[in-house]
């Protein structure tokens, strides 16, 4: 689910991407730090960061946003290149591979 969300970069798409989850079991119902990801034609932006308060699978899960953390913007091609390189290094296969 994490990989599906972070690769949701079709222009106009917005999604919550889990960035930090419980290390013991990778449980997305535990403490989860998320980024609100906005995808554009040329860039992917992590608009804001927060602590997830609901299940991430809900339509509009509650998030306590950290207002003091600035947004981050990535060039779209570099963003996808880094994700692909990390998956290759960690031998993570996706359905579309």
LODREN-630315 format. One record per residue: x, y, z of N, C-alpha, C in turn; residue in three letters; chain. Coordinates in nm, 2 decimals, always signed. Atoms other than C-alpha are relative to their C-alpha. Layout:
((X, Y, Z), (X, Y, Z), (X, Y, Z), "ALA", "A")
...
//
This chain:
((+0.08, -0.12, +0.00), (+0.00, +0.00, +0.00), (+0.09, +0.13, +0.00), "UNK", "A")
((-0.08, -0.12, -0.01), (+0.28, +0.24, +0.08), (+0.06, +0.03, -0.14), "UNK", "A")
((-0.06, -0.03, +0.13), (+0.44, +0.20, -0.26), (-0.10, +0.04, -0.10), "UNK", "A")
((+0.11, -0.05, +0.09), (+0.11, +0.24, -0.44), (-0.03, +0.14, +0.02), "UNK", "A")
((+0.03, -0.14, -0.03), (+0.05, +0.56, -0.26), (+0.11, +0.10, -0.04), "UNK", "A")
((-0.11, -0.09, +0.03), (+0.40, +0.71, -0.31), (+0.02, +0.01, -0.15), "UNK", "A")
((+0.00, +0.00, +0.14), (+0.38, +0.62, -0.68), (-0.12, +0.06, -0.06), "UNK", "A")
((+0.13, -0.07, +0.05), (+0.04, +0.80, -0.71), (+0.04, +0.14, -0.05), "UNK", "A")
((-0.06, -0.13, +0.05), (+0.20, +1.08, -0.92), (-0.06, +0.04, -0.13), "UNK", "A")
((+0.07, -0.05, +0.12), (-0.05, +1.12, -1.21), (-0.03, +0.15, +0.03), "UNK", "A")
((+0.03, -0.14, -0.02), (-0.09, +1.50, -1.26), (-0.14, +0.02, +0.06), "UNK", "A")
((+0.12, -0.03, -0.07), (-0.36, +1.63, -1.03), (-0.04, -0.09, +0.12), "UNK", "A")
((+0.03, +0.09, -0.11), (-0.36, +1.34, -0.79), (+0.06, +0.06, +0.13), "UNK", "A")
((-0.04, -0.03, -0.14), (-0.34, +1.40, -0.41), (-0.02, -0.12, +0.08), "UNK", "A")
((+0.01, +0.12, -0.08), (-0.28, +1.13, -0.16), (+0.08, +0.02, +0.13), "UNK", "A")
((-0.08, +0.00, -0.12), (-0.15, +1.07, +0.19), (+0.10, -0.12, -0.02), "UNK", "A")
((-0.10, +0.10, +0.01), (+0.18, +0.89, +0.19), (+0.06, -0.03, +0.13), "UNK", "A")
((-0.06, +0.04, -0.13), (+0.30, +0.70, +0.50), (+0.15, +0.01, -0.01), "UNK", "A")
((-0.15, -0.02, +0.00), (+0.66, +0.81, +0.57), (+0.07, -0.07, +0.11), "UNK", "A")
((-0.06, +0.06, -0.12), (+0.72, +0.67, +0.91), (-0.11, -0.08, +0.07), "UNK", "A")
((+0.10, +0.09, -0.06), (+0.54, +0.37, +1.06), (+0.07, -0.08, +0.11), "UNK", "A")
((-0.05, +0.08, -0.10), (+0.58, +0.14, +1.36), (+0.10, -0.10, -0.05), "UNK", "A")
((-0.10, +0.08, +0.06), (+0.91, -0.04, +1.30), (-0.02, -0.15, +0.03), "UNK", "A")
((+0.02, +0.14, -0.04), (+0.80, -0.36, +1.48), (-0.08, -0.08, -0.10), "UNK", "A")
((+0.08, +0.08, +0.08), (+0.53, -0.47, +1.25), (-0.05, +0.08, -0.13), "UNK", "A")
((+0.04, -0.08, +0.12), (+0.48, -0.19, +0.98), (-0.15, +0.01, +0.00), "UNK", "A")
((+0.15, -0.01, -0.01), (+0.12, -0.16, +1.10), (-0.04, +0.15, -0.03), "UNK", "A")
((+0.05, -0.14, +0.04), (-0.05, +0.14, +0.93), (-0.12, +0.04, +0.09), "UNK", "A")
((+0.11, -0.05, -0.10), (-0.31, +0.15, +1.22), (+0.07, +0.05, +0.13), "UNK", "A")
((-0.08, -0.04, -0.11), (-0.03, +0.23, +1.46), (+0.04, +0.15, -0.02), "UNK", "A")
((-0.05, -0.14, +0.02), (+0.16, +0.57, +1.49), (+0.06, +0.01, -0.14), "UNK", "A")
((-0.04, -0.02, +0.14), (+0.20, +0.69, +1.13), (+0.02, +0.15, -0.03), "UNK", "A")
((-0.03, -0.14, +0.04), (+0.37, +1.01, +1.01), (-0.03, +0.00, -0.16), "UNK", "A")
((+0.03, +0.00, +0.15), (+0.23, +1.10, +0.66), (+0.04, +0.14, -0.06), "UNK", "A")
((-0.01, -0.12, +0.08), (+0.29, +1.35, +0.39), (-0.12, +0.01, -0.09), "UNK", "A")
((+0.11, -0.02, +0.10), (+0.01, +1.50, +0.18), (+0.07, +0.03, -0.13), "UNK", "A")
((-0.07, -0.01, +0.13), (+0.14, +1.44, -0.17), (-0.09, +0.06, -0.11), "UNK", "A")
((+0.07, -0.06, +0.11), (+0.03, +1.66, -0.46), (+0.09, -0.02, -0.12), "UNK", "A")
((-0.08, +0.02, +0.12), (+0.14, +1.56, -0.81), (-0.04, +0.10, -0.11), "UNK", "A")
((+0.03, -0.09, +0.12), (+0.17, +1.80, -1.10), (+0.07, -0.05, -0.12), "UNK", "A")
((-0.06, +0.04, +0.12), (+0.29, +1.79, -1.45), (+0.15, -0.02, +0.01), "UNK", "A")
((-0.15, +0.01, +0.00), (+0.66, +1.85, -1.37), (+0.05, -0.02, +0.14), "UNK", "A")
((-0.05, +0.01, -0.14), (+0.68, +1.83, -0.99), (-0.09, -0.09, +0.09), "UNK", "A")
((+0.08, +0.06, -0.11), (+0.57, +1.62, -0.69), (+0.03, +0.08, +0.12), "UNK", "A")
((-0.02, -0.08, -0.12), (+0.52, +1.81, -0.38), (-0.06, -0.07, +0.13), "UNK", "A")
((+0.05, +0.04, -0.13), (+0.49, +1.70, -0.02), (-0.05, +0.12, +0.07), "UNK", "A")
((+0.06, -0.13, -0.04), (+0.25, +1.98, +0.08), (+0.01, +0.02, +0.15), "UNK", "A")
((-0.01, -0.02, -0.14), (+0.24, +1.92, +0.45), (+0.02, -0.14, +0.06), "UNK", "A")
((-0.03, +0.12, -0.07), (+0.33, +1.66, +0.71), (-0.08, -0.01, +0.13), "UNK", "A")
((+0.08, +0.01, -0.13), (+0.13, +1.52, +1.01), (+0.00, -0.14, +0.05), "UNK", "A")
((+0.02, +0.12, -0.07), (+0.04, +1.25, +1.25), (-0.14, -0.05, -0.04), "UNK", "A")
((+0.13, +0.06, +0.04), (-0.24, +1.02, +1.11), (-0.07, -0.04, +0.12), "UNK", "A")
((+0.09, +0.03, -0.12), (-0.53, +0.98, +1.36), (-0.11, -0.10, -0.04), "UNK", "A")
((+0.10, +0.10, +0.05), (-0.75, +0.75, +1.15), (+0.06, -0.10, -0.09), "UNK", "A")
((-0.05, +0.09, +0.10), (-0.71, +0.46, +0.92), (+0.03, +0.07, -0.13), "UNK", "A")
((-0.04, -0.07, +0.13), (-0.53, +0.57, +0.60), (-0.09, -0.04, -0.11), "UNK", "A")
((+0.09, +0.04, +0.11), (-0.79, +0.38, +0.39), (-0.13, +0.07, +0.00), "UNK", "A")
((+0.12, -0.07, +0.00), (-1.07, +0.61, +0.50), (+0.00, +0.11, -0.11), "UNK", "A")
((+0.01, -0.10, +0.11), (-1.19, +0.87, +0.24), (+0.07, +0.13, +0.04), "UNK", "A")
((-0.06, -0.13, -0.05), (-1.08, +1.17, +0.45), (+0.05, -0.03, +0.15), "UNK", "A")
((-0.05, +0.03, -0.14), (-0.87, +1.04, +0.75), (+0.04, +0.13, +0.07), "UNK", "A")
((-0.04, -0.12, -0.09), (-0.81, +1.28, +1.04), (+0.16, +0.00, +0.01), "UNK", "A")
((-0.15, -0.01, -0.01), (-0.45, +1.41, +1.05), (+0.03, +0.13, +0.09), "UNK", "A")
((-0.04, -0.12, -0.08), (-0.29, +1.64, +1.31), (+0.12, +0.05, -0.08), "UNK", "A")
((-0.10, -0.05, +0.08), (-0.08, +1.86, +1.08), (+0.10, +0.08, +0.08), "UNK", "A")
((-0.11, -0.08, -0.06), (+0.26, +2.00, +1.18), (+0.02, +0.12, -0.08), "UNK", "A")
((-0.01, -0.13, +0.08), (+0.24, +2.36, +1.07), (+0.14, +0.06, -0.01), "UNK", "A")
((-0.13, -0.05, +0.00), (+0.60, +2.43, +1.14), (+0.10, -0.06, -0.10), "UNK", "A")
((-0.09, +0.07, +0.10), (+0.74, +2.19, +0.88), (-0.04, +0.05, -0.14), "UNK", "A")
((+0.03, -0.05, +0.14), (+0.77, +2.34, +0.53), (-0.02, -0.11, -0.10), "UNK", "A")
((+0.03, +0.10, +0.10), (+0.66, +2.17, +0.22), (+0.13, -0.03, -0.08), "UNK", "A")
((-0.12, +0.04, +0.08), (+0.91, +1.99, -0.01), (-0.05, -0.02, -0.14), "UNK", "A")
((+0.04, +0.02, +0.14), (+0.90, +2.00, -0.39), (+0.12, -0.08, -0.07), "UNK", "A")
((-0.09, +0.08, +0.07), (+1.07, +1.74, -0.61), (-0.03, +0.01, -0.15), "UNK", "A")
((+0.02, +0.02, +0.15), (+1.13, +1.73, -0.99), (-0.06, -0.14, -0.02), "UNK", "A")
((+0.08, +0.13, +0.02), (+0.89, +1.46, -1.11), (+0.09, -0.11, -0.04), "UNK", "A")
((-0.08, +0.11, +0.06), (+1.15, +1.26, -1.31), (+0.10, -0.05, +0.11), "UNK", "A")
((-0.10, +0.04, -0.11), (+1.41, +1.27, -1.02), (-0.07, -0.08, +0.11), "UNK", "A")
((+0.08, +0.07, -0.11), (+1.14, +1.17, -0.77), (-0.02, -0.15, -0.04), "UNK", "A")
((+0.02, +0.14, +0.04), (+1.05, +0.86, -0.97), (+0.12, -0.08, -0.02), "UNK", "A")
((-0.13, +0.07, +0.02), (+1.41, +0.78, -1.05), (+0.05, -0.05, +0.14), "UNK", "A")
((-0.05, +0.03, -0.14), (+1.50, +0.78, -0.67), (-0.08, -0.12, +0.05), "UNK", "A")
((+0.08, +0.11, -0.05), (+1.20, +0.56, -0.59), (+0.04, -0.13, -0.07), "UNK", "A")
((-0.03, +0.12, +0.08), (+1.29, +0.31, -0.87), (+0.14, -0.05, +0.05), "UNK", "A")
((-0.13, +0.05, -0.05), (+1.66, +0.30, -0.75), (-0.01, -0.06, +0.13), "UNK", "A")
((+0.01, +0.05, -0.14), (+1.56, +0.24, -0.39), (-0.07, -0.14, -0.01), "UNK", "A")
((+0.06, +0.13, +0.01), (+1.32, -0.04, -0.49), (+0.09, -0.11, -0.06), "UNK", "A")
((-0.10, +0.09, +0.05), (+1.59, -0.20, -0.70), (+0.10, -0.04, +0.10), "UNK", "A")
((-0.09, +0.03, -0.10), (+1.84, -0.18, -0.42), (-0.05, -0.09, +0.10), "UNK", "A")
((+0.06, +0.09, -0.11), (+1.60, -0.34, -0.17), (-0.07, -0.12, -0.06), "UNK", "A")
((+0.06, +0.11, +0.07), (+1.47, -0.59, -0.43), (-0.15, +0.00, +0.03), "UNK", "A")
((+0.14, -0.01, -0.02), (+1.11, -0.47, -0.40), (-0.07, +0.00, -0.14), "UNK", "A")
((+0.07, +0.02, +0.12), (+0.89, -0.59, -0.68), (-0.14, +0.06, +0.00), "UNK", "A")
((+0.13, -0.05, +0.01), (+0.57, -0.42, -0.79), (-0.08, -0.08, -0.11), "UNK", "A")
((+0.08, +0.07, +0.09), (+0.28, -0.56, -0.99), (+0.03, +0.04, -0.15), "UNK", "A")
((-0.03, -0.05, +0.13), (+0.38, -0.34, -1.29), (+0.14, -0.03, -0.05), "UNK", "A")
((-0.14, +0.03, +0.04), (+0.74, -0.46, -1.30), (+0.00, -0.12, -0.10), "UNK", "A")
//
